[in-house]
Amino acid sequence: MRILFTSLLAVTLLFLSAQSHANSAAQVAVRSASNIGKIDLVIVKKSEANMMLMRNGQIIRSYRVAMGDRPDGHKVQEGDQRTPEGRYILDYKKSNSAYHRAIHISYPNEEDKLRAETLGVKPGGQIMIHGQNPHSNLTPDQAQRLNWTDGCIALKNEEIDELWQAIETGTPIEIWP
């Protein structure tokens, strides 16, 4: 009986080891498959909660995004909960973000600063594309159906990882109403 048990245990361990190796290989294959290459433009359509990654005028990938609590209209001042509209640059990457990873959007530009000065307000800043809120009780899919940021653009963590690999510093982003 003891020999039978030992043999079954050995076969089971061998099977589990093979399964683990197969799963690891599959995960590596999935990660490799998600490498979409470099893109040359990011377009966000706020009204559709959609981000498109573009290369040579072609859509390479599309994501659902979450934005600020007040997504309609252009960001005018700090704290207005709006996501800016216009053409900006993705000017640096922040790997130690509180929201997994973050890519900075060059808001405010000169026009934004002038508008805010005319209105006597501060334009705000630190607008990013970032990952999920690690303190949220929502699943990633649930969070992406809500506008929960302070004006940033949120993606699922695996999507920000893919975007991170696909852009170079200096890639333009257009944010449309």
Salt bridges, closest charged atoms under 4 A:
ASP80 OD1 - LYS75 NZ 2.94
GLU85 OE2 - LYS46 NZ 3.01
ASP91 OD1 - HIS104 ND1 2.60
GLU110 OE2 - LYS113 NZ 3.51
GLU111 OE2 - ARG115 NH2 3.10
ASP112 OD1 - HIS74 NE2 2.75
ASP112 OD1 - ARG115 NH1 3.18
ASP141 OD1 - LYS156 NZ 2.33
ASP161 OD1 - HIS100 NE2 2.75
ASP161 OD1 - ARG101 NH1 3.50
GLU162 OE2 - ARG61 NH2 2.85
GLU168 OE2 - LYS38 NZ 3.14
GLU174 OE2 - ARG87 NH1 2.42
